[in-house]
Structures are given as C-alpha cells and as structure tokens.
Amino acid sequence: MALTEAVAPRHLGAAYALRSVLGFGAGAVSTWVFGLVLDWGRADPAIPPVVTWGVAFAVMGLGGLLAPLVLLLLWRPARAGPDGTPT
C-alpha cells in the first residue's frame, strides 16, 4: 500500500513531510555513526584497518536489514471495496 492510499487526503502533505524528515534524518545519522565507528577503530592500533572499515560498512547495512522487518510489521492487506477493487 502506498502512502497516498494509507493516509487521508487532508493529511497527505504532513505525511510526505514526515517521511522526508525521517529519511533525511536517517541519512544524516547513518553517516555520523559511520564516522564514529571509523574513529573508534582507528583509536586502537591493534585493530586492523580492514576490520574497522568492515564494521563501519556492516553498521550501515543494519539499516537495510531492518527495513524489510519494519515493512512486515507495518504491512496490512488491502481491503476490497464494494466493487471488488482495493481501497
């Protein structure tokens, strides 16, 4: 179900605004966390650079792994209207 189908028309602008804020916010936070992980790894000379970079990219991948889980948690089947089309 698309955002336009899930939100009442009078709230569509606010829904798009919230989606944008959350999306750009996640992008800003993810780059900050990536830098924190790199700084953490470089602070300890015993940690090889390949491990530091691997962990940093793995942290970025966690968001991608969480997306399908959230989708499954929020998914609702479309209900059929009186004429049989999804509402």
Jmol script that loads the backbone (N, CA, C; Angstrom):
load data "model"
ATOM      1  N   MET A   1       0.845  -1.165   0.000  1.00  0.00           N
ATOM      2  CA  MET A   1       0.000   0.000   0.000  1.00  0.00           C
ATOM      3  C   MET A   1       0.896   1.236   0.000  1.00  0.00           C
ATOM      4  N   ALA A   2       0.617   2.148  -0.874  1.00  0.00           N
ATOM      5  CA  ALA A   2       1.398   3.377  -0.979  1.00  0.00           C
ATOM      6  C   ALA A   2       0.953   4.389   0.070  1.00  0.00           C
ATOM      7  N   LEU A   3       1.808   5.344   0.322  1.00  0.00           N
ATOM      8  CA  LEU A   3       1.495   6.381   1.305  1.00  0.00           C
ATOM      9  C   LEU A   3       0.214   7.120   0.928  1.00  0.00           C
ATOM     10  N   THR A   4       0.015   7.362  -0.355  1.00  0.00           N
ATOM     11  CA  THR A   4      -1.178   8.085  -0.786  1.00  0.00           C
ATOM     12  C   THR A   4      -2.449   7.293  -0.523  1.00  0.00           C
ATOM     13  N   GLU A   5      -2.347   5.974  -0.448  1.00  0.00           N
ATOM     14  CA  GLU A   5      -3.516   5.137  -0.176  1.00  0.00           C
ATOM     15  C   GLU A   5      -3.754   4.961   1.320  1.00  0.00           C
ATOM     16  N   ALA A   6      -2.705   5.110   2.123  1.00  0.00           N
ATOM     17  CA  ALA A   6      -2.801   4.833   3.557  1.00  0.00           C
ATOM     18  C   ALA A   6      -3.179   6.059   4.380  1.00  0.00           C
ATOM     19  N   VAL A   7      -3.068   7.242   3.796  1.00  0.00           N
ATOM     20  CA  VAL A   7      -3.277   8.484   4.548  1.00  0.00           C
ATOM     21  C   VAL A   7      -4.482   9.216   3.972  1.00  0.00           C
ATOM     22  N   ALA A   8      -5.252   9.783   4.871  1.00  0.00           N
ATOM     23  CA  ALA A   8      -6.391  10.593   4.419  1.00  0.00           C
ATOM     24  C   ALA A   8      -5.872  11.765   3.586  1.00  0.00           C
ATOM     25  N   PRO A   9      -6.583  12.127   2.526  1.00  0.00           N
ATOM     26  CA  PRO A   9      -6.103  13.207   1.651  1.00  0.00           C
ATOM     27  C   PRO A   9      -5.779  14.510   2.387  1.00  0.00           C
ATOM     28  N   ARG A  10      -6.496  14.819   3.441  1.00  0.00           N
ATOM     29  CA  ARG A  10      -6.236  16.082   4.148  1.00  0.00           C
ATOM     30  C   ARG A  10      -4.943  16.041   4.957  1.00  0.00           C
ATOM     31  N   HIS A  11      -4.361  14.848   5.158  1.00  0.00           N
ATOM     32  CA  HIS A  11      -3.113  14.713   5.902  1.00  0.00           C
ATOM     33  C   HIS A  11      -1.931  14.311   5.016  1.00  0.00           C
ATOM     34  N   LEU A  12      -2.135  14.275   3.722  1.00  0.00           N
ATOM     35  CA  LEU A  12      -1.100  13.787   2.809  1.00  0.00           C
ATOM     36  C   LEU A  12       0.157  14.656   2.833  1.00  0.00           C
ATOM     37  N   GLY A  13       0.001  15.960   2.856  1.00  0.00           N
ATOM     38  CA  GLY A  13       1.170  16.847   2.894  1.00  0.00           C
ATOM     39  C   GLY A  13       2.002  16.628   4.145  1.00  0.00           C
ATOM     40  N   ALA A  14       1.347  16.493   5.289  1.00  0.00           N
ATOM     41  CA  ALA A  14       2.061  16.250   6.543  1.00  0.00           C
ATOM     42  C   ALA A  14       2.749  14.886   6.515  1.00  0.00           C
ATOM     43  N   ALA A  15       2.102  13.896   5.919  1.00  0.00           N
ATOM     44  CA  ALA A  15       2.698  12.559   5.838  1.00  0.00           C
ATOM     45  C   ALA A  15       3.955  12.585   4.972  1.00  0.00           C
ATOM     46  N   TYR A  16       3.887  13.284   3.838  1.00  0.00           N
ATOM     47  CA  TYR A  16       5.084  13.398   2.991  1.00  0.00           C
ATOM     48  C   TYR A  16       6.196  14.168   3.704  1.00  0.00           C
ATOM     49  N   ALA A  17       5.835  15.195   4.440  1.00  0.00           N
ATOM     50  CA  ALA A  17       6.842  15.965   5.178  1.00  0.00           C
ATOM     51  C   ALA A  17       7.514  15.096   6.236  1.00  0.00           C
ATOM     52  N   LEU A  18       6.733  14.331   6.965  1.00  0.00           N
ATOM     53  CA  LEU A  18       7.293  13.443   7.986  1.00  0.00           C
ATOM     54  C   LEU A  18       8.198  12.385   7.364  1.00  0.00           C
ATOM     55  N   ARG A  19       7.761  11.826   6.248  1.00  0.00           N
ATOM     56  CA  ARG A  19       8.589  10.835   5.548  1.00  0.00           C
ATOM     57  C   ARG A  19       9.919  11.444   5.115  1.00  0.00           C
ATOM     58  N   SER A  20       9.900  12.660   4.633  1.00  0.00           N
ATOM     59  CA  SER A  20      11.132  13.321   4.213  1.00  0.00           C
ATOM     60  C   SER A  20      12.058  13.589   5.392  1.00  0.00           C
ATOM     61  N   VAL A  21      11.488  14.087   6.497  1.00  0.00           N
ATOM     62  CA  VAL A  21      12.302  14.367   7.678  1.00  0.00           C
ATOM     63  C   VAL A  21      12.948  13.080   8.196  1.00  0.00           C
ATOM     64  N   LEU A  22      12.169  12.005   8.263  1.00  0.00           N
ATOM     65  CA  LEU A  22      12.716  10.735   8.743  1.00  0.00           C
ATOM     66  C   LEU A  22      13.787  10.197   7.793  1.00  0.00           C
ATOM     67  N   GLY A  23      13.554  10.315   6.501  1.00  0.00           N
ATOM     68  CA  GLY A  23      14.527   9.825   5.528  1.00  0.00           C
ATOM     69  C   GLY A  23      15.836  10.597   5.560  1.00  0.00           C
ATOM     70  N   PHE A  24      15.744  11.922   5.524  1.00  0.00           N
ATOM     71  CA  PHE A  24      16.965  12.725   5.578  1.00  0.00           C
ATOM     72  C   PHE A  24      17.637  12.609   6.941  1.00  0.00           C
ATOM     73  N   GLY A  25      16.841  12.491   7.998  1.00  0.00           N
ATOM     74  CA  GLY A  25      17.411  12.303   9.334  1.00  0.00           C
ATOM     75  C   GLY A  25      18.180  10.999   9.436  1.00  0.00           C
ATOM     76  N   ALA A  26      17.626   9.930   8.879  1.00  0.00           N
ATOM     77  CA  ALA A  26      18.323   8.637   8.889  1.00  0.00           C
ATOM     78  C   ALA A  26      19.620   8.729   8.091  1.00  0.00           C
ATOM     79  N   GLY A  27      19.593   9.451   6.986  1.00  0.00           N
ATOM     80  CA  GLY A  27      20.813   9.626   6.202  1.00  0.00           C
ATOM     81  C   GLY A  27      21.878  10.401   6.957  1.00  0.00           C
ATOM     82  N   ALA A  28      21.473  11.424   7.684  1.00  0.00           N
ATOM     83  CA  ALA A  28      22.428  12.216   8.462  1.00  0.00           C
ATOM     84  C   ALA A  28      22.991  11.408   9.629  1.00  0.00           C
ATOM     85  N   VAL A  29      22.137  10.681  10.319  1.00  0.00           N
ATOM     86  CA  VAL A  29      22.593   9.885  11.470  1.00  0.00           C
ATOM     87  C   VAL A  29      23.499   8.750  11.017  1.00  0.00           C
ATOM     88  N   SER A  30      23.181   8.127   9.899  1.00  0.00           N
ATOM     89  CA  SER A  30      23.986   6.985   9.453  1.00  0.00           C
ATOM     90  C   SER A  30      25.410   7.399   9.098  1.00  0.00           C
ATOM     91  N   THR A  31      25.589   8.551   8.491  1.00  0.00           N
ATOM     92  CA  THR A  31      26.952   8.984   8.179  1.00  0.00           C
ATOM     93  C   THR A  31      27.712   9.344   9.449  1.00  0.00           C
ATOM     94  N   TRP A  32      27.024   9.896  10.434  1.00  0.00           N
ATOM     95  CA  TRP A  32      27.645  10.217  11.719  1.00  0.00           C
ATOM     96  C   TRP A  32      28.093   8.937  12.431  1.00  0.00           C
ATOM     97  N   VAL A  33      27.235   7.918  12.446  1.00  0.00           N
ATOM     98  CA  VAL A  33      27.588   6.645  13.083  1.00  0.00           C
ATOM     99  C   VAL A  33      28.743   5.979  12.332  1.00  0.00           C
ATOM    100  N   PHE A  34      28.738   6.062  11.033  1.00  0.00           N
ATOM    101  CA  PHE A  34      29.831   5.513  10.231  1.00  0.00           C
ATOM    102  C   PHE A  34      31.159   6.148  10.663  1.00  0.00           C
ATOM    103  N   GLY A  35      31.168   7.469  10.815  1.00  0.00           N
ATOM    104  CA  GLY A  35      32.375   8.161  11.260  1.00  0.00           C
ATOM    105  C   GLY A  35      32.775   7.788  12.675  1.00  0.00           C
ATOM    106  N   LEU A  36      31.802   7.624  13.557  1.00  0.00           N
ATOM    107  CA  LEU A  36      32.104   7.200  14.925  1.00  0.00           C
ATOM    108  C   LEU A  36      32.779   5.832  14.946  1.00  0.00           C
ATOM    109  N   VAL A  37      32.277   4.925  14.144  1.00  0.00           N
ATOM    110  CA  VAL A  37      32.869   3.579  14.094  1.00  0.00           C
ATOM    111  C   VAL A  37      34.289   3.642  13.544  1.00  0.00           C
ATOM    112  N   LEU A  38      34.505   4.457  12.527  1.00  0.00           N
ATOM    113  CA  LEU A  38      35.869   4.597  11.985  1.00  0.00           C
ATOM    114  C   LEU A  38      36.808   5.185  13.033  1.00  0.00           C
ATOM    115  N   ASP A  39      36.352   6.207  13.745  1.00  0.00           N
ATOM    116  CA  ASP A  39      37.182   6.806  14.796  1.00  0.00           C
ATOM    117  C   ASP A  39      37.478   5.807  15.915  1.00  0.00           C
ATOM    118  N   TRP A  40      36.471   5.026  16.282  1.00  0.00           N
ATOM    119  CA  TRP A  40      36.648   4.008  17.313  1.00  0.00           C
ATOM    120  C   TRP A  40      37.698   2.983  16.879  1.00  0.00           C
ATOM    121  N   GLY A  41      37.617   2.542  15.657  1.00  0.00           N
ATOM    122  CA  GLY A  41      38.563   1.542  15.169  1.00  0.00           C
ATOM    123  C   GLY A  41      39.973   2.079  15.026  1.00  0.00           C
ATOM    124  N   ARG A  42      40.093   3.319  14.628  1.00  0.00           N
ATOM    125  CA  ARG A  42      41.425   3.900  14.434  1.00  0.00           C
ATOM    126  C   ARG A  42      42.081   4.274  15.758  1.00  0.00           C
ATOM    127  N   ALA A  43      41.287   4.380  16.832  1.00  0.00           N
ATOM    128  CA  ALA A  43      41.848   4.735  18.136  1.00  0.00           C
ATOM    129  C   ALA A  43      42.670   3.596  18.731  1.00  0.00           C
ATOM    130  N   ASP A  44      42.382   2.379  18.328  1.00  0.00           N
ATOM    131  CA  ASP A  44      43.105   1.212  18.841  1.00  0.00           C
ATOM    132  C   ASP A  44      44.005   0.668  17.738  1.00  0.00           C
ATOM    133  N   PRO A  45      45.338   0.827  17.882  1.00  0.00           N
ATOM    134  CA  PRO A  45      46.240   0.369  16.818  1.00  0.00           C
ATOM    135  C   PRO A  45      46.229  -1.151  16.630  1.00  0.00           C
ATOM    136  N   ALA A  46      45.689  -1.892  17.591  1.00  0.00           N
ATOM    137  CA  ALA A  46      45.645  -3.347  17.460  1.00  0.00           C
ATOM    138  C   ALA A  46      44.568  -3.810  16.479  1.00  0.00           C
ATOM    139  N   ILE A  47      43.611  -2.927  16.164  1.00  0.00           N
ATOM    140  CA  ILE A  47      42.537  -3.297  15.235  1.00  0.00           C
ATOM    141  C   ILE A  47      42.994  -2.981  13.814  1.00  0.00           C
ATOM    142  N   PRO A  48      43.044  -3.982  12.951  1.00  0.00           N
ATOM    143  CA  PRO A  48      43.455  -3.730  11.562  1.00  0.00           C
ATOM    144  C   PRO A  48      42.452  -2.827  10.833  1.00  0.00           C
ATOM    145  N   PRO A  49      42.945  -1.994   9.928  1.00  0.00           N
ATOM    146  CA  PRO A  49      42.041  -1.096   9.190  1.00  0.00           C
ATOM    147  C   PRO A  49      40.928  -1.839   8.448  1.00  0.00           C
ATOM    148  N   VAL A  50      41.221  -3.012   7.933  1.00  0.00           N
ATOM    149  CA  VAL A  50      40.197  -3.752   7.185  1.00  0.00           C
ATOM    150  C   VAL A  50      39.026  -4.122   8.107  1.00  0.00           C
ATOM    151  N   VAL A  51      39.307  -4.402   9.363  1.00  0.00           N
ATOM    152  CA  VAL A  51      38.239  -4.710  10.324  1.00  0.00           C
ATOM    153  C   VAL A  51      37.435  -3.449  10.625  1.00  0.00           C
ATOM    154  N   THR A  52      38.129  -2.345  10.820  1.00  0.00           N
ATOM    155  CA  THR A  52      37.447  -1.077  11.107  1.00  0.00           C
ATOM    156  C   THR A  52      36.495  -0.718   9.975  1.00  0.00           C
ATOM    157  N   TRP A  53      36.978  -0.764   8.749  1.00  0.00           N
ATOM    158  CA  TRP A  53      36.129  -0.427   7.608  1.00  0.00           C
ATOM    159  C   TRP A  53      35.001  -1.444   7.446  1.00  0.00           C
ATOM    160  N   GLY A  54      35.295  -2.715   7.683  1.00  0.00           N
ATOM    161  CA  GLY A  54      34.259  -3.742   7.582  1.00  0.00           C
ATOM    162  C   GLY A  54      33.139  -3.532   8.579  1.00  0.00           C
ATOM    163  N   VAL A  55      33.499  -3.207   9.812  1.00  0.00           N
ATOM    164  CA  VAL A  55      32.479  -2.955  10.840  1.00  0.00           C
ATOM    165  C   VAL A  55      31.683  -1.700  10.493  1.00  0.00           C
ATOM    166  N   ALA A  56      32.348  -0.669  10.005  1.00  0.00           N
ATOM    167  CA  ALA A  56      31.649   0.568   9.639  1.00  0.00           C
ATOM    168  C   ALA A  56      30.608   0.299   8.544  1.00  0.00           C
ATOM    169  N   PHE A  57      30.986  -0.450   7.522  1.00  0.00           N
ATOM    170  CA  PHE A  57      30.026  -0.756   6.460  1.00  0.00           C
ATOM    171  C   PHE A  57      28.948  -1.722   6.940  1.00  0.00           C
ATOM    172  N   ALA A  58      29.287  -2.620   7.856  1.00  0.00           N
ATOM    173  CA  ALA A  58      28.287  -3.528   8.414  1.00  0.00           C
ATOM    174  C   ALA A  58      27.232  -2.758   9.195  1.00  0.00           C
ATOM    175  N   VAL A  59      27.658  -1.725   9.927  1.00  0.00           N
ATOM    176  CA  VAL A  59      26.706  -0.890  10.665  1.00  0.00           C
ATOM    177  C   VAL A  59      25.758  -0.200   9.684  1.00  0.00           C
ATOM    178  N   MET A  60      26.290   0.254   8.559  1.00  0.00           N
ATOM    179  CA  MET A  60      25.427   0.881   7.554  1.00  0.00           C
ATOM    180  C   MET A  60      24.426  -0.132   7.002  1.00  0.00           C
ATOM    181  N   GLY A  61      24.828  -1.374   6.872  1.00  0.00           N
ATOM    182  CA  GLY A  61      23.950  -2.411   6.349  1.00  0.00           C
ATOM    183  C   GLY A  61      22.829  -2.784   7.298  1.00  0.00           C
ATOM    184  N   LEU A  62      23.000  -2.512   8.591  1.00  0.00           N
ATOM    185  CA  LEU A  62      21.951  -2.844   9.555  1.00  0.00           C
ATOM    186  C   LEU A  62      20.638  -2.132   9.229  1.00  0.00           C
ATOM    187  N   GLY A  63      20.730  -0.897   8.786  1.00  0.00           N
ATOM    188  CA  GLY A  63      19.521  -0.169   8.400  1.00  0.00           C
ATOM    189  C   GLY A  63      18.801  -0.837   7.248  1.00  0.00           C
ATOM    190  N   GLY A  64      19.566  -1.335   6.297  1.00  0.00           N
ATOM    191  CA  GLY A  64      18.968  -2.048   5.174  1.00  0.00           C
ATOM    192  C   GLY A  64      18.322  -3.362   5.591  1.00  0.00           C
ATOM    193  N   LEU A  65      18.884  -3.995   6.606  1.00  0.00           N
ATOM    194  CA  LEU A  65      18.296  -5.239   7.104  1.00  0.00           C
ATOM    195  C   LEU A  65      17.043  -4.981   7.939  1.00  0.00           C
ATOM    196  N   LEU A  66      16.991  -3.832   8.577  1.00  0.00           N
ATOM    197  CA  LEU A  66      15.825  -3.503   9.393  1.00  0.00           C
ATOM    198  C   LEU A  66      14.616  -3.102   8.544  1.00  0.00           C
ATOM    199  N   ALA A  67      14.852  -2.565   7.368  1.00  0.00           N
ATOM    200  CA  ALA A  67      13.754  -2.075   6.530  1.00  0.00           C
ATOM    201  C   ALA A  67      12.732  -3.164   6.211  1.00  0.00           C
ATOM    202  N   PRO A  68      13.128  -4.355   5.753  1.00  0.00           N
ATOM    203  CA  PRO A  68      12.117  -5.382   5.487  1.00  0.00           C
ATOM    204  C   PRO A  68      11.364  -5.821   6.748  1.00  0.00           C
ATOM    205  N   LEU A  69      12.056  -5.832   7.882  1.00  0.00           N
ATOM    206  CA  LEU A  69      11.404  -6.198   9.133  1.00  0.00           C
ATOM    207  C   LEU A  69      10.309  -5.188   9.491  1.00  0.00           C
ATOM    208  N   VAL A  70      10.623  -3.919   9.377  1.00  0.00           N
ATOM    209  CA  VAL A  70       9.634  -2.875   9.661  1.00  0.00           C
ATOM    210  C   VAL A  70       8.470  -2.970   8.669  1.00  0.00           C
ATOM    211  N   LEU A  71       8.790  -3.245   7.417  1.00  0.00           N
ATOM    212  CA  LEU A  71       7.742  -3.395   6.408  1.00  0.00           C
ATOM    213  C   LEU A  71       6.790  -4.524   6.779  1.00  0.00           C
ATOM    214  N   LEU A  72       7.334  -5.650   7.224  1.00  0.00           N
ATOM    215  CA  LEU A  72       6.482  -6.765   7.629  1.00  0.00           C
ATOM    216  C   LEU A  72       5.634  -6.418   8.852  1.00  0.00           C
ATOM    217  N   LEU A  73       6.203  -5.650   9.770  1.00  0.00           N
ATOM    218  CA  LEU A  73       5.460  -5.277  10.962  1.00  0.00           C
ATOM    219  C   LEU A  73       4.326  -4.299  10.665  1.00  0.00           C
ATOM    220  N   LEU A  74       4.521  -3.440   9.679  1.00  0.00           N
ATOM    221  CA  LEU A  74       3.530  -2.403   9.374  1.00  0.00           C
ATOM    222  C   LEU A  74       2.574  -2.775   8.245  1.00  0.00           C
ATOM    223  N   TRP A  75       2.852  -3.868   7.542  1.00  0.00           N
ATOM    224  CA  TRP A  75       2.051  -4.224   6.371  1.00  0.00           C
ATOM    225  C   TRP A  75       0.663  -4.670   6.780  1.00  0.00           C
ATOM    226  N   ARG A  76      -0.324  -4.154   6.063  1.00  0.00           N
ATOM    227  CA  ARG A  76      -1.711  -4.577   6.231  1.00  0.00           C
ATOM    228  C   ARG A  76      -2.261  -4.890   4.853  1.00  0.00           C
ATOM    229  N   PRO A  77      -2.973  -6.007   4.720  1.00  0.00           N
ATOM    230  CA  PRO A  77      -3.535  -6.303   3.398  1.00  0.00           C
ATOM    231  C   PRO A  77      -4.589  -5.259   3.018  1.00  0.00           C
ATOM    232  N   ALA A  78      -4.664  -4.975   1.741  1.00  0.00           N
ATOM    233  CA  ALA A  78      -5.653  -4.010   1.256  1.00  0.00           C
ATOM    234  C   ALA A  78      -7.047  -4.610   1.373  1.00  0.00           C
ATOM    235  N   ARG A  79      -7.975  -3.780   1.781  1.00  0.00           N
ATOM    236  CA  ARG A  79      -9.363  -4.225   1.871  1.00  0.00           C
ATOM    237  C   ARG A  79     -10.062  -3.940   0.553  1.00  0.00           C
ATOM    238  N   ALA A  80     -10.949  -4.818   0.169  1.00  0.00           N
ATOM    239  CA  ALA A  80     -11.681  -4.635  -1.084  1.00  0.00           C
ATOM    240  C   ALA A  80     -12.904  -3.770  -0.837  1.00  0.00           C
ATOM    241  N   GLY A  81     -13.155  -2.888  -1.777  1.00  0.00           N
ATOM    242  CA  GLY A  81     -14.342  -2.041  -1.718  1.00  0.00           C
ATOM    243  C   GLY A  81     -15.567  -2.796  -2.199  1.00  0.00           C
ATOM    244  N   PRO A  82     -16.705  -2.111  -2.280  1.00  0.00           N
ATOM    245  CA  PRO A  82     -17.935  -2.781  -2.703  1.00  0.00           C
ATOM    246  C   PRO A  82     -17.878  -3.338  -4.115  1.00  0.00           C
ATOM    247  N   ASP A  83     -17.066  -2.708  -4.975  1.00  0.00           N
ATOM    248  CA  ASP A  83     -16.959  -3.196  -6.361  1.00  0.00           C
ATOM    249  C   ASP A  83     -15.813  -4.194  -6.535  1.00  0.00           C
ATOM    250  N   GLY A  84     -15.140  -4.571  -5.437  1.00  0.00           N
ATOM    251  CA  GLY A  84     -14.056  -5.561  -5.506  1.00  0.00           C
ATOM    252  C   GLY A  84     -12.672  -4.984  -5.698  1.00  0.00           C
ATOM    253  N   THR A  85     -12.567  -3.677  -5.932  1.00  0.00           N
ATOM    254  CA  THR A  85     -11.258  -3.067  -6.091  1.00  0.00           C
ATOM    255  C   THR A  85     -10.678  -2.722  -4.708  1.00  0.00           C
ATOM    256  N   PRO A  86      -9.338  -2.740  -4.581  1.00  0.00           N
ATOM    257  CA  PRO A  86      -8.731  -2.386  -3.284  1.00  0.00           C
ATOM    258  C   PRO A  86      -9.033  -0.962  -2.895  1.00  0.00           C
ATOM    259  N   THR A  87      -9.243  -0.737  -1.603  1.00  0.00           N
ATOM    260  CA  THR A  87      -9.499   0.618  -1.114  1.00  0.00           C
ATOM    261  C   THR A  87      -8.293   1.142  -0.386  1.00  0.00           C
TER     262      THR A  87
END
end "model"
wireframe off; spacefill off
backbone 0.3
color backbone group
